[in-house]
Amino acid sequence: MPEDGYMGNYIIEIAEEIKAKKGNSLKGGTDEDNEFFRKYAVEYMMKLIHADLADFGVEFDVWTSQGDIEKRNEVEDVIGALEKDGYIYEEEGAKWFASTKLGDDKDRVVVKSDGSYTYLAPDMAYHRDKYRRGFDKLIDFLGPDHHGYIKRMKAAVQALGHDESSLSIMIVQLMTLLRDGKAVSMSTRKGEFLSLREIIDEVGKDVARFFFLSRRLDSHLDFDIELAKKESTDNPVFYIQYAHARICSIKKFCRKKRLGLFFQKTRLEVLNTKHEKLLIRKLSEFPLAVKASAESLEPNRMILYLNELARSFHSFYTECRVVTEDASLTKARLRLVECVRIVLSNGLGLVNITLPEKM
């Protein structure tokens, strides 16, 4: 490997696969050979990315290649359209986007003096493509070092004839992986990293999703691998799953005893203890939690709510015996815990995390 190259083992794996298929036929170093390597590597990596995301429970309806957009001359076309509308001008051999007209702190180069595009040019074409496909609400996710990109993209959206509020830009903070209390050292250039695939294989898809979703996007996340594998109440996902499993165990007990009380008419006014009322109140907050999560684009709010619901249920379970000698009270409490089970299932279902029936 060259000293300034990426040292990841995946590079070696791609090369070995090519060599097994092509032998020594691509050693000429020609432009054609180099293009073959580039295209093969991109397709190889995209297959891995598709597979990993599928196993992680993430689906994209459309995958868009910047190369495809450029081949369709959409970048050139959008620059021409903006130039016609007075938003593009030439200076010092380059083409500039007059983004200061639309709230940016300075104008931005879109075509450099050598004729190549800056990142902004294909991004403008890509956003226009999404509007043309009929979407009126766009969401971008950018890394923590891209705050300066917000104003220029908002300006681009306005120049394209759309309200800036139609584009939401979310800044995603970096994450620290912890193992045995120590940060895992990572460098993509040196090939030192843990892939998403490795995390899924080690802690499972549901736990990995839960931990990633447990923090605001703009908050730093410490992902403790050892905690994620723990089957104890210290692990927040286990805490919620255990609440669901407990309720399923109660239902199983009732079926075994042939109580059959879950869906019979109940007198809910008998639920008047402190812990019962707190649990009912927490259940009533579920629609608000869903609405707040959706409107703020913060699924971590749903995780927070489900943690609180699980905590309220465990407190209720500790203080209030569910199956009692009082048939009316038993019916009411069984109905209450079934409501908890439904909300836990629906809540985690919204963030694509499954719940076990026994643990």
C-alpha positions in Angstrom: 0.0 0.0 0.0 1.3 3.5 -0.8 2.2 5.6 2.3 -0.5 8.2 1.4 -3.2 5.6 0.6 -6.0 4.3 2.7 -4.9 1.2 4.6 -8.2 -0.5 5.2 -8.4 -4.3 4.7 -11.4 -3.7 2.4 -9.0 -2.2 -0.2 -7.0 -5.4 -0.2 -10.2 -7.5 -0.4 -11.3 -5.6 -3.5 -7.9 -6.0 -5.1 -7.8 -9.7 -4.4 -11.3 -10.2 -5.9 -10.3 -8.3 -9.0 -7.0 -10.3 -9.3 -9.0 -13.6 -9.0 -11.3 -12.5 -11.8 -8.8 -10.7 -14.1 -5.4 -12.1 -13.3 -2.6 -9.8 -14.5 -4.6 -8.3 -17.4 -5.0 -4.9 -15.8 -1.4 -4.0 -15.1 -1.0 -1.6 -17.9 -1.8 1.5 -15.8 -3.9 2.9 -18.7 -6.8 5.3 -18.2 -9.1 2.4 -19.1 -7.6 0.2 -16.4 -7.9 3.0 -13.8 -11.5 3.6 -14.7 -12.2 -0.1 -14.4 -10.7 -0.1 -10.9 -12.7 3.0 -9.9 -16.0 1.6 -11.1 -15.4 -1.9 -9.7 -14.5 -0.5 -6.3 -17.5 1.8 -6.2 -19.9 -1.0 -7.1 -18.2 -3.3 -4.5 -18.5 -0.8 -1.7 -22.1 0.1 -2.6 -23.1 -3.6 -2.4 -21.7 -3.7 1.2 -23.4 -0.4 2.1 -26.8 -1.6 0.8 -26.5 -4.9 2.7 -25.4 -3.3 5.9 -28.2 -0.7 5.8 -30.8 -3.4 5.0 -29.7 -5.4 8.1 -29.7 -2.2 10.1 -33.3 -1.5 9.2 -32.6 1.5 7.0 -34.2 1.7 3.5 -33.8 4.3 0.8 -36.4 4.4 -2.0 -34.0 6.2 -4.4 -30.2 6.1 -4.6 -28.8 9.0 -6.6 -25.3 9.1 -8.0 -23.6 12.5 -8.5 -22.0 11.0 -11.6 -25.4 10.2 -13.1 -26.6 13.8 -12.4 -23.5 15.1 -14.2 -24.0 12.7 -17.1 -27.5 14.1 -17.6 -26.0 17.6 -17.8 -28.2 18.6 -14.8 -25.3 20.5 -13.1 -24.6 22.5 -16.2 -28.3 23.1 -16.7 -29.0 24.4 -13.2 -26.0 26.8 -13.4 -27.4 28.0 -16.7 -30.8 28.6 -15.3 -29.5 30.4 -12.2 -27.3 32.5 -14.5 -30.3 33.5 -16.5 -32.1 34.5 -13.3 -29.1 36.7 -12.3 -27.7 34.5 -9.6 -24.5 33.5 -11.3 -21.7 35.8 -12.4 -18.1 35.4 -13.6 -15.1 36.8 -11.9 -11.3 35.9 -12.0 -12.1 33.1 -14.5 -14.6 31.4 -12.2 -18.3 31.3 -11.9 -19.8 32.5 -8.6 -23.2 32.0 -7.0 -24.5 35.4 -5.7 -25.7 33.8 -2.4 -25.4 37.1 -0.5 -28.5 38.2 -2.3 -30.3 35.5 -0.3 -28.9 35.7 3.2 -25.4 34.1 2.9 -22.4 35.9 4.3 -20.4 35.7 1.1 -20.8 34.6 -2.5 -19.7 31.1 -3.4 -17.7 29.6 -6.3 -19.7 27.0 -8.3 -17.3 26.5 -11.3 -13.6 26.9 -10.6 -11.2 28.6 -13.1 -10.1 25.2 -14.4 -13.7 24.3 -15.3 -14.3 21.8 -12.5 -17.3 22.1 -10.2 -17.2 22.8 -6.5 -19.3 20.7 -4.1 -22.1 23.3 -4.3 -22.8 23.0 -8.0 -23.9 19.3 -8.1 -25.7 19.7 -4.7 -27.9 22.5 -6.3 -28.7 20.2 -9.2 -29.5 17.3 -6.8 -31.9 19.4 -4.7 -33.6 20.7 -7.8 -34.0 17.0 -8.9 -35.8 16.2 -5.6 -38.2 19.1 -6.0 -38.9 18.0 -9.6 -39.7 14.5 -8.3 -42.6 16.1 -6.3 -41.2 16.6 -2.9 -42.0 19.8 -1.0 -40.0 19.0 2.1 -36.3 18.2 1.9 -34.1 17.0 4.8 -30.3 17.1 4.6 -27.9 15.4 7.1 -24.5 17.0 7.4 -21.4 16.3 9.5 -20.3 18.6 12.4 -17.9 20.5 10.2 -20.5 21.6 7.7 -22.3 24.4 9.6 -21.2 26.9 7.0 -23.0 24.9 4.3 -26.4 25.7 5.8 -26.7 29.3 4.6 -25.5 28.6 1.1 -27.9 25.6 0.6 -30.8 27.7 1.9 -29.8 30.4 -0.5 -29.6 27.9 -3.4 -33.1 26.6 -2.5 -34.5 30.1 -2.7 -32.7 30.8 -6.0 -34.4 27.7 -7.3 -37.8 29.2 -6.5 -38.6 27.5 -3.2 -39.1 28.8 0.3 -36.0 28.3 2.5 -38.3 26.6 5.1 -38.8 23.7 2.7 -35.2 22.5 3.4 -34.3 21.3 6.9 -30.6 20.7 7.5 -29.6 18.5 10.4 -26.1 18.6 11.7 -25.0 15.2 13.0 -22.3 15.1 15.7 -19.6 12.5 15.8 -19.7 9.4 18.0 -17.1 7.9 20.4 -17.1 4.1 20.6 -16.2 2.9 24.1 -14.9 -0.6 25.0 -14.1 -1.4 28.6 -14.5 2.3 29.4 -11.8 3.4 26.9 -12.4 5.2 23.5 -11.7 3.0 20.5 -9.0 4.7 18.4 -10.1 5.1 14.8 -8.7 6.4 11.6 -10.2 5.6 8.2 -6.9 6.5 6.4 -5.0 4.1 8.6 -7.7 1.5 8.3 -8.4 1.5 12.0 -12.1 1.6 12.6 -15.2 -0.5 13.6 -17.7 -0.7 10.8 -21.5 -0.6 11.3 -21.5 -4.3 10.3 -19.2 -5.2 13.2 -21.3 -3.3 15.7 -24.5 -5.0 14.4 -22.8 -8.4 14.7 -21.6 -7.7 18.2 -24.6 -6.1 19.9 -27.5 -6.8 17.5 -29.5 -4.6 15.2 -32.2 -3.5 17.7 -29.7 -2.5 20.4 -27.5 -0.6 17.9 -30.5 1.3 16.5 -31.7 2.1 20.1 -28.3 3.5 21.1 -27.9 5.6 17.9 -31.4 7.0 18.4 -31.1 7.7 22.1 -29.3 11.1 21.6 -30.2 14.2 19.7 -28.4 14.4 16.3 -26.5 17.5 17.4 -25.3 15.9 20.7 -22.2 13.8 21.0 -22.8 10.1 21.6 -20.7 7.8 23.7 -21.6 4.3 22.4 -20.6 1.9 25.2 -20.3 -1.5 23.5 -20.0 -3.4 26.8 -23.1 -1.6 28.2 -25.0 -2.4 25.0 -24.4 -6.1 25.5 -25.5 -6.2 29.1 -28.7 -7.9 30.0 -29.4 -5.7 33.0 -31.5 -2.7 34.0 -28.3 -0.6 33.4 -28.9 -1.1 29.7 -31.8 1.2 28.6 -33.0 -1.0 25.7 -33.0 -4.0 28.0 -35.0 -2.0 30.5 -37.7 -1.3 28.0 -37.7 -4.8 26.5 -37.9 -6.3 30.0 -41.1 -4.3 30.6 -42.7 -5.8 27.5 -41.5 -9.3 28.4 -43.0 -8.9 31.8 -46.4 -8.0 30.4 -46.2 -11.0 28.0 -45.4 -13.2 31.0 -48.5 -11.9 32.8 -50.7 -12.6 29.8 -49.3 -16.1 29.5 -50.0 -16.7 33.2 -53.6 -15.5 32.7 -54.1 -17.8 29.7 -52.7 -20.7 31.8 -55.2 -19.9 34.6 -57.9 -19.3 32.0 -58.7 -15.9 33.4 -59.5 -14.5 30.0 -59.9 -11.0 31.4 -57.9 -8.8 29.0 -60.8 -7.6 26.8 -63.7 -7.8 29.0 -65.5 -4.7 30.3 -63.6 -3.1 33.2 -64.3 -0.6 35.9 -61.3 1.7 35.4 -62.3 3.9 38.4 -60.8 1.2 40.7 -57.3 2.2 39.4 -56.8 4.9 42.0 -53.4 4.4 43.6 -50.5 6.7 43.0 -48.6 4.3 40.8 -51.6 3.5 38.7 -52.5 7.1 38.1 -48.9 8.0 37.2 -48.8 5.1 34.7 -52.2 6.2 33.1 -50.9 9.7 32.9 -47.7 8.6 31.1 -49.7 6.5 28.7 -51.8 9.6 27.8 -48.7 11.4 26.7 -47.9 9.0 23.9 -49.7 10.9 21.1 -47.8 14.1 22.2 -44.5 12.2 22.1 -45.2 11.0 18.6 -46.2 14.5 17.4 -43.1 16.1 19.0 -40.7 13.6 17.6 -42.1 13.9 14.1 -42.3 17.7 14.1 -38.9 18.3 15.6 -37.2 15.5 13.5 -35.9 14.1 16.8 -36.7 10.4 17.2 -34.7 10.5 20.5 -37.8 12.0 22.0 -39.6 8.8 21.4 -36.8 6.8 23.0 -36.9 9.1 26.0 -40.7 8.7 26.4 -40.5 4.9 26.2 -37.8 4.9 28.9 -40.1 7.0 31.1 -43.0 4.7 30.4 -41.0 1.6 31.2 -39.8 3.2 34.4 -43.4 4.0 35.4 -44.5 0.5 34.6 -41.7 -1.2 36.6 -42.6 1.0 39.6 -46.3 0.1 39.2 -45.5 -3.6 38.9 -43.4 -3.4 42.1 -46.0 -1.7 44.1 -49.3 -3.1 42.6 -50.0 -6.8 42.3 -51.7 -7.3 38.9 -53.6 -10.5 39.5 -55.4 -10.2 42.8 -58.3 -11.9 44.6 -60.5 -8.9 43.6 -61.8 -9.8 40.2 -62.8 -6.2 39.3 -59.3 -4.8 40.3 -57.6 -7.6 38.4 -59.5 -6.8 35.2 -58.7 -3.2 35.4 -55.0 -3.8 36.1 -54.8 -6.3 33.3 -56.3 -3.8 30.9 -53.8 -1.2 32.1 -50.8 -3.4 31.5 -52.1 -4.4 28.1 -52.3 -0.7 27.2 -48.6 -0.4 28.3 -47.7 -3.3 26.0 -49.5 -1.8 23.0 -47.8 1.6 23.5 -44.3 0.0 24.0 -44.8 -2.0 20.8 -46.1 0.9 18.8 -43.5 3.3 20.1 -40.5 1.1 19.3 -42.2 0.0 16.0 -42.1 3.7 14.9 -38.3 3.6 15.2 -38.1 0.0 13.8 -37.0 -1.8 16.9 -38.5 -5.1 17.8 -39.6 -6.3 21.3 -39.1 -9.8 22.7 -41.9 -11.6 24.4 -39.7 -13.4 26.8 -36.2 -12.7 28.2 
